[in-house]
Amino acid sequence: MLEPSIQLILADRSRIQGDMASLGGEAIQPAIGAQPGSASFGDSLRDAVSSVDAKERDAAGRMEAVDSGRSDDLVGAMLASQQASLSFSMLTQVRNKVVGAVDELSKLSL
């Protein structure tokens, strides 16, 4: 049986995925492989940075298409821009946590 906090997290994830599906968005994918130890932390971080960069480039391309008149999908461009912004924000928070953990480890006495 799963811990109550894990059950709450999984329930929230299911609710969010349902909301995204009803809005026509793509499903949320885990940042790390499904199997523990399937990818190194460095590989996972590299993939996350690449994903954020791809979202940023996609959003910029959509905004450029709207600005130049090649597309009239302003809502899609704004959603892509917001998704890229949130992805970058999340990546920044992960970076801050990793830097904090490294600082704490460096303070430990051996």
N, C-alpha and C positions, 0 to 999 in steps of 0.2 A: 504494500500500500504506500502511496506517495505521501510525503509530508503535506500538511495543509497549505503551506506557502507555495509549494511547487504546484499544487492543484489550482490555486488561485492564479498563478502565472500562466498556466496552460489554458485556463478558462478565459483569461484576458486575451491571450494570443488568439484563441479560436474566435472570440467576439470581434477582435480587430480584423482578422482575416475575412470574416463574414461581412463586416462593414466595407472593407476594401473591395471585395468581390461585388457587392451591390453597387459600388460606385464605378465599377469597371476597371479597377486597379489590379496590379499584379499581386500575387500572393507573397507574403513575407517569407523570406528564406533565412534559415539560420546563418549567422556570420561564420560559424565554425562547422566543420564536417559533422555529420550525424554520429559517427563513431568516435568515442574519446580516443585521442592519440592518433587519429587518422592523418592529421596534418600538424606540422610544427607551428609554434606560435608565430614565428617569423613569416612563414608561408601564409598563415591566416591574416596577419597584419598587412602583408603585401597585397593579398587579394582584396582586402577591405579598402586599401588606398586606391587600388586600380578601379574598384567598383565605384567609389566616390568620384574619382576623376571622370569615369565614363558617364556618370549621371550629370556631372557638371558640364561636360562637353555636349551631351544631348540637350540639356536645358538651354545652353547658349545657342546651339544650332536652331532649336525651335523658336527662341526669341528673335534670332536674326531673320528667320523666315517670316515671322509675323511683322517685324519692322520693315522688311523689304517688300512686303505685300505678296510674297509667294504662298503664304498660308493665312487662313483666317481663324485658325484654332488658337485663339488667345487664351482660352481657359486651359487647354492642354499645355500650352507653354508656361502658364503661371503655375500649374500643378507640378510640372517637371522642375521648374525653378525652385519651388518650395520643397519638393522632395530632395533635390540636390542640397539645398541649404540645411535641411534637417539631417541628412546623411553626413555632411561635413561637421555639423555640430556634435553629432554622436561620436564621430571619429576623434574630434578634439577632446571630448570627455574621456574616451578610452586612453588617449595619449596622456592626459593629465593624471589618470589613475595609475598608468604604468610608471610615469615619472615619479609620482608619489611613492609607489611601492619600491622603486629603485633607491630613492632617497632613504626610506625606512631601512632597507637592507644594508645600505652603506653605513648607517648609524649603529648597526648591531656590532657588539664586540665579539671577537672570535676568541 
